[in-house]
Amino acid sequence: MKFTRRSVLNLTAAAVAAPAVLRAHDALASSGSVKVYAWQDYIQPNIAEKFEAETGIKLELTTYGSNDEAQSTVRASGGTDFDIVFPSIDTAVNYLDENGDSYFAPIPETVNVANIFASFLRDSVALGATHQGNQILLPFDWGTEGITLNRGKLPIADADISFGDLFLQEAATGAAAFRQKSVIMGAGLYLDATGEVPSNRMLDVYKSEDEARRVWGAITQWILAHKENFGAFWNNATEATAAFKDAGCVIGQTWDTTGLLLNRENPDFVYRAPKEGIITWMDTMGMLRGAPNPEQAVAFMNFMLTPEIGGMFANNTGYNSAVIGAADFASEEFKRQFNEVYTDDVLGNMWWWQASTPFFDPIRNEYVEIITNA
């Protein structure tokens, strides 16, 4: 996928596919409730209150902090406890039942799919958003994992920032933060770029079990050889922020929102793209096939796909909306930070999380445990 700042931020009113109100047929779902299972920071009070005020539908919100948690909860209930879930696109394969059927239903025709960037919809097919020929997940937002650093203590120029800095900078001794399941990808991109562990930009770990073990085994050995830099592990947004604020980390491989929100409080903190390529994720929105409130679920999806709510979501979280025109409702601070981080060079060098293979998560978890227990 090729992005430019112009294509993401600079949209005219004519490009907006629908106004920021629900369409006429959504009035059928003007009462009742909708059960939403979302990431901890996705549906904040301003969005929840606006949804209930505009639709008359009660929002019953449950949150999770990781894809693993979301998957296990949905599977445990057989996909009947919630209406809407927000999985990361590469985890779609983990929402299949024992018969190989997805817990997600095909997207109803009454959902305002035209409000989503066409390029996201197109590329979502290869990344895992379809099942048996049906679109089951819609692109909702996207973001990245790059490097957050305290530039007052690590004055590295933007062009020189690398995933390797987590382990090779003396100032980062005991002060590097990362999520273990991600750092073996970031370190892998660094080691592939230097030629130390060739991996076809980490795509080899998706090829076969043998290739996954070859690549991750070598990366894990390299990480453990530099474990003196371990400062804090994180698994959710709250823990990532605490790694810097409470644990004193000066550099970390983090989600973009961590660095951008820290920057709003202290300009010494910056979030930047490593020269090996910024790791990019896409989160989606889907309706479970056993949704107890399907009409209300459609009304909720259409509400979340309006430009105004897309902009509100971006301001709340720091994530980038997949909704056309959302940037028109984003704050000037959000636009400033976006332009500082996502230069045209950065947007042309993104590394996308790929659709998971059956062996990917189990083997990766083996090496995550080794790093965690080091």
C-alpha positions as CSV (number, residue, x, y, z in Angstrom):
1,M,0.0,0.0,0.0
2,K,1.3,3.4,-0.9
3,F,0.4,6.4,1.2
4,T,1.3,10.0,1.0
5,R,0.4,12.8,3.5
6,R,-1.7,14.3,0.8
7,S,-3.8,11.2,0.3
8,V,-4.3,10.7,4.0
9,L,-4.8,14.2,5.3
10,N,-5.8,16.4,2.4
11,L,-9.3,15.4,1.4
12,T,-12.1,17.7,0.2
13,A,-15.7,17.7,1.3
14,A,-16.7,16.1,-2.0
15,A,-14.6,13.0,-1.2
16,V,-16.7,12.3,1.9
17,A,-19.1,9.5,1.0
18,A,-21.7,10.2,3.7
19,P,-22.6,12.9,6.1
20,A,-21.9,12.6,9.8
21,V,-25.4,11.4,10.6
22,L,-27.1,8.0,10.4
23,R,-28.9,7.1,7.3
24,A,-32.7,6.7,7.1
25,H,-32.7,2.9,7.4
26,D,-30.6,3.0,10.6
27,A,-33.7,4.5,12.3
28,L,-34.9,1.0,12.7
29,A,-32.3,0.6,15.4
30,S,-33.3,3.6,17.5
31,S,-33.7,1.7,20.8
32,G,-32.3,-1.4,22.6
33,S,-28.6,-1.9,23.2
34,V,-25.4,-2.9,21.4
35,K,-22.7,-4.9,23.0
36,V,-19.2,-3.7,22.0
37,Y,-15.9,-5.4,22.8
38,A,-13.1,-3.0,22.0
39,W,-9.5,-2.1,22.9
40,Q,-9.2,-0.2,26.2
41,D,-8.8,3.3,24.7
42,Y,-11.1,3.0,21.6
43,I,-14.5,4.0,22.8
44,Q,-14.0,6.9,25.2
45,P,-16.8,8.7,27.0
46,N,-17.2,11.5,24.4
47,I,-17.8,8.9,21.7
48,A,-20.1,6.7,23.8
49,E,-22.2,9.6,25.0
50,K,-22.6,11.0,21.5
51,F,-23.6,7.6,20.1
52,E,-26.3,7.1,22.8
53,A,-27.6,10.7,22.3
54,E,-27.8,10.4,18.5
55,T,-29.2,6.9,18.3
56,G,-31.1,6.2,21.5
57,I,-29.3,2.9,21.7
58,K,-27.6,2.0,25.0
59,L,-23.9,1.1,24.5
60,E,-22.7,-1.8,26.6
61,L,-18.9,-1.6,26.5
62,T,-16.4,-4.2,27.5
63,T,-12.7,-3.7,26.9
64,Y,-9.6,-5.8,26.3
65,G,-5.8,-5.1,26.3
66,S,-4.5,-7.6,23.8
67,N,-5.5,-9.6,20.7
68,D,-4.9,-12.8,22.7
69,E,-7.4,-11.7,25.3
70,A,-10.0,-10.8,22.7
71,Q,-9.6,-14.1,20.8
72,S,-9.9,-16.3,23.8
73,T,-13.0,-14.4,25.1
74,V,-14.8,-14.7,21.8
75,R,-13.9,-18.3,21.3
76,A,-15.0,-19.2,24.9
77,S,-18.5,-17.8,24.3
78,G,-18.8,-19.2,20.8
79,G,-19.1,-15.6,19.5
80,T,-22.5,-14.9,21.1
81,D,-21.6,-12.5,24.0
82,F,-21.0,-9.4,21.9
83,D,-22.2,-7.7,18.7
84,I,-19.0,-5.8,17.6
85,V,-15.3,-6.6,18.1
86,F,-12.2,-4.7,16.9
87,P,-9.5,-7.3,16.0
88,S,-6.2,-6.6,14.4
89,I,-6.4,-7.7,10.9
90,D,-3.6,-10.2,11.0
91,T,-5.4,-12.2,13.8
92,A,-8.5,-12.9,11.7
93,V,-7.4,-16.5,11.3
94,N,-7.6,-17.0,15.0
95,Y,-11.3,-16.4,15.0
96,L,-12.2,-19.7,13.3
97,D,-14.3,-22.4,15.0
98,E,-13.6,-26.1,15.0
99,N,-15.3,-26.3,11.6
100,G,-13.1,-23.6,10.1
101,D,-16.0,-21.1,10.0
102,S,-15.3,-17.5,11.2
103,Y,-17.0,-16.2,14.2
104,F,-17.5,-13.0,12.2
105,A,-20.5,-12.5,9.9
106,P,-20.3,-11.1,6.4
107,I,-20.5,-7.4,6.5
108,P,-24.2,-6.4,6.1
109,E,-25.0,-4.4,2.9
110,T,-26.5,-1.6,5.1
111,V,-23.0,-0.7,6.5
112,N,-21.5,2.5,5.0
113,V,-18.5,0.7,3.5
114,A,-18.0,3.6,1.0
115,N,-16.9,5.8,3.9
116,I,-13.6,3.8,4.1
117,F,-10.5,4.5,2.0
118,A,-10.8,2.3,-1.0
119,S,-7.1,1.4,-0.8
120,F,-7.5,0.1,2.7
121,L,-10.5,-2.1,1.6
122,R,-8.5,-3.4,-1.3
123,D,-5.4,-4.3,0.7
124,S,-7.4,-5.7,3.6
125,V,-8.3,-8.7,1.4
126,A,-4.7,-9.9,1.3
127,L,-4.1,-9.1,5.0
128,G,-7.0,-11.3,6.3
129,A,-10.3,-9.4,6.2
130,T,-12.2,-11.9,4.1
131,H,-13.4,-15.4,4.6
132,Q,-14.8,-17.8,2.0
133,G,-15.1,-14.9,-0.4
134,N,-16.9,-12.6,2.0
135,Q,-15.7,-9.4,3.6
136,I,-16.0,-10.1,7.3
137,L,-13.8,-7.3,8.8
138,L,-13.7,-3.6,7.8
139,P,-10.6,-1.4,8.1
140,F,-11.1,0.9,11.1
141,D,-7.8,2.5,12.0
142,W,-4.1,2.0,11.5
143,G,-1.0,2.8,13.3
144,T,2.6,1.9,13.6
145,E,5.3,0.6,15.9
146,G,8.5,2.6,15.8
147,I,10.9,4.2,18.2
148,T,9.9,6.5,21.1
149,L,13.0,8.1,22.6
150,N,13.9,10.8,25.1
151,R,15.9,13.1,22.9
152,G,17.3,14.9,25.9
153,K,19.2,11.8,26.8
154,L,19.5,10.2,23.3
155,P,20.1,12.9,20.7
156,I,19.8,10.6,17.7
157,A,19.0,12.3,14.4
158,D,15.8,11.2,12.6
159,A,17.6,9.7,9.7
160,D,19.8,7.6,11.9
161,I,17.2,6.1,14.3
162,S,17.2,2.3,14.1
163,F,15.6,-0.7,15.9
164,G,19.1,-1.6,16.8
165,D,19.4,1.4,19.0
166,L,17.3,-0.4,21.7
167,F,20.2,-2.7,22.3
168,L,23.3,-0.9,21.0
169,Q,23.1,2.5,22.7
170,E,25.1,2.7,25.9
171,A,22.6,5.3,27.3
172,A,19.9,2.7,27.0
173,T,21.5,0.3,29.4
174,G,18.7,-0.9,31.6
175,A,16.4,1.7,30.0
176,A,14.9,0.1,26.8
177,A,11.2,-0.7,26.7
178,F,9.5,-3.1,24.3
179,R,6.8,-5.7,23.8
180,Q,8.5,-9.0,23.4
181,K,6.3,-10.3,20.6
182,S,7.1,-7.2,18.6
183,V,10.7,-6.6,19.4
184,I,11.7,-9.9,17.7
185,M,10.3,-8.4,14.5
186,G,11.9,-5.0,15.0
187,A,15.3,-6.5,15.9
188,G,14.8,-8.9,12.9
189,L,14.4,-6.0,10.5
190,Y,17.6,-4.5,11.8
191,L,19.5,-7.7,11.6
192,D,18.2,-8.3,8.1
193,A,19.3,-4.8,7.0
194,T,22.8,-5.4,8.4
195,G,23.0,-8.9,6.8
196,E,23.5,-10.6,10.2
197,V,20.3,-12.6,10.0
198,P,18.9,-12.7,6.5
199,S,15.1,-12.9,6.5
200,N,13.7,-11.2,3.4
201,R,12.6,-8.3,5.7
202,M,11.1,-10.8,8.2
203,L,8.7,-12.3,5.6
204,D,10.6,-15.7,6.0
205,V,9.0,-16.3,9.4
206,Y,5.6,-16.7,7.6
207,K,7.0,-19.3,5.1
208,S,7.4,-22.4,7.2
209,E,8.0,-23.6,10.7
210,D,11.7,-24.3,9.9
211,E,12.2,-20.8,8.6
212,A,10.4,-19.3,11.6
213,R,12.7,-21.1,14.0
214,R,15.8,-20.3,12.0
215,V,15.1,-16.6,11.9
216,W,13.6,-16.1,15.4
217,G,16.2,-18.4,17.0
218,A,19.0,-16.3,15.7
219,I,17.3,-13.0,16.6
220,T,16.5,-14.2,20.1
221,Q,20.2,-15.1,20.7
222,W,21.2,-11.6,19.5
223,I,18.7,-10.0,21.8
224,L,19.8,-12.0,24.8
225,A,23.4,-11.1,24.1
226,H,22.3,-7.5,24.7
227,K,19.9,-8.1,27.6
228,E,21.7,-5.6,29.8
229,N,19.6,-3.0,28.0
230,F,16.2,-4.5,29.1
231,G,14.4,-1.8,31.0
232,A,10.7,-2.7,30.9
233,F,8.3,-5.0,29.0
234,W,4.9,-3.8,28.0
235,N,1.8,-5.4,26.7
236,N,-0.7,-2.6,26.5
237,A,-0.8,1.2,26.1
238,T,-0.9,1.9,29.8
239,E,2.2,-0.2,30.5
240,A,4.0,1.3,27.5
241,T,3.5,4.8,28.9
242,A,4.5,3.7,32.4
243,A,7.8,2.3,31.1
244,F,8.9,5.9,30.4
245,K,7.1,7.8,33.1
246,D,7.6,5.3,36.0
247,A,10.4,3.0,35.0
248,G,12.7,5.7,33.5
249,C,13.2,4.2,30.1
250,V,14.8,6.5,27.5
251,I,14.0,4.5,24.4
252,G,11.5,1.9,23.4
253,Q,9.8,0.1,20.5
254,T,6.3,1.3,21.0
255,W,3.0,2.0,19.3
256,D,2.8,5.5,17.8
257,T,0.2,6.7,20.3
258,T,2.7,6.1,23.2
259,G,5.3,8.5,21.8
260,L,2.8,11.0,20.5
261,L,0.9,11.3,23.8
262,L,4.2,11.5,25.7
263,N,5.3,14.3,23.3
264,R,2.2,16.3,24.1
265,E,3.3,16.4,27.8
266,N,7.1,16.7,27.3
267,P,8.6,17.7,23.9
268,D,11.8,15.8,24.8
269,F,9.9,12.6,23.9
270,V,9.6,12.0,20.2
271,Y,8.2,9.2,18.1
272,R,10.0,8.4,14.9
273,A,10.3,5.8,12.2
274,P,13.4,3.5,12.2
275,K,15.4,3.6,9.0
276,E,14.7,-0.2,8.5
277,G,11.0,0.6,8.0
278,I,8.2,1.4,10.4
279,I,6.0,-1.6,11.5
280,T,2.4,-1.0,10.5
281,W,-0.8,-2.5,11.8
282,M,-4.4,-2.3,10.9
283,D,-7.3,-2.8,13.3
284,T,-10.7,-3.7,12.0
285,M,-14.3,-3.7,13.0
286,G,-16.6,-6.7,12.6
287,M,-20.0,-8.0,13.6
288,L,-20.0,-11.5,15.2
289,R,-22.2,-14.1,13.5
290,G,-24.0,-14.7,16.8
291,A,-24.5,-11.0,17.5
292,P,-27.6,-10.7,19.8
293,N,-28.4,-7.2,18.5
294,P,-27.6,-7.1,14.7
295,E,-29.7,-4.0,13.8
296,Q,-28.1,-2.0,16.6
297,A,-24.7,-3.4,15.6
298,V,-25.2,-1.9,12.1
299,A,-26.2,1.4,13.6
300,F,-23.0,1.4,15.7
301,M,-20.8,0.5,12.8
302,N,-22.2,3.3,10.7
303,F,-21.8,5.8,13.5
304,M,-18.1,4.8,13.9
305,L,-17.6,5.2,10.2
306,T,-18.6,8.8,10.0
307,P,-15.9,11.4,9.5
308,E,-16.7,13.4,12.6
309,I,-16.3,10.3,14.8
310,G,-13.2,9.2,12.9
311,G,-11.7,12.6,13.8
312,M,-12.8,12.4,17.4
313,F,-11.3,8.9,17.6
314,A,-8.0,10.2,16.2
315,N,-7.9,13.0,18.7
316,N,-8.7,10.7,21.6
317,T,-6.2,8.0,20.8
318,G,-3.5,9.3,18.5
319,Y,-4.3,6.5,16.0
320,N,-5.1,7.2,12.4
321,S,-8.6,6.7,11.2
322,A,-9.4,4.7,8.0
323,V,-12.5,6.9,7.4
324,I,-12.5,9.3,4.5
325,G,-12.6,12.9,5.8
326,A,-11.7,12.1,9.4
327,A,-8.6,14.3,9.2
328,D,-10.9,17.3,8.7
329,F,-12.1,16.8,12.2
330,A,-8.7,16.1,13.8
331,S,-7.0,18.7,15.9
332,E,-4.2,20.8,14.6
333,E,-1.9,19.1,17.1
334,F,-2.8,15.7,15.7
335,K,-2.0,17.0,12.2
336,R,1.3,18.5,13.3
337,Q,2.4,15.2,14.8
338,F,1.3,13.2,11.8
339,N,3.3,15.4,9.5
340,E,6.4,15.2,11.7
341,V,6.4,11.4,11.8
342,Y,4.8,10.3,8.5
343,T,6.9,12.0,5.9
344,D,6.5,10.7,2.3
345,D,9.7,8.6,2.8
346,V,8.3,7.0,5.9
347,L,5.0,6.2,4.3
348,G,6.8,4.6,1.4
349,N,8.8,2.3,3.6
350,M,6.1,0.7,5.8
351,W,6.3,-2.9,7.0
352,W,2.8,-4.5,7.4
353,W,2.0,-7.2,9.8
354,Q,1.0,-10.1,7.6
355,A,-1.9,-12.5,8.0
356,S,-1.0,-15.0,10.6
357,T,-0.2,-18.6,9.6
358,P,-1.2,-21.6,11.9
359,F,2.4,-22.0,13.2
360,F,3.2,-18.3,13.5
361,D,1.8,-17.5,17.0
362,P,2.8,-20.8,18.7
363,I,6.4,-20.6,17.5
364,R,6.7,-16.9,18.2
365,N,5.4,-17.4,21.7
366,E,8.2,-20.0,22.4
367,Y,10.8,-17.3,21.7
368,V,8.8,-14.6,23.6
369,E,9.0,-16.9,26.7
370,I,12.7,-17.2,26.3
371,I,13.2,-13.4,26.1
372,T,10.7,-12.9,29.0
373,N,12.5,-15.3,31.3
374,A,16.0,-14.0,30.5
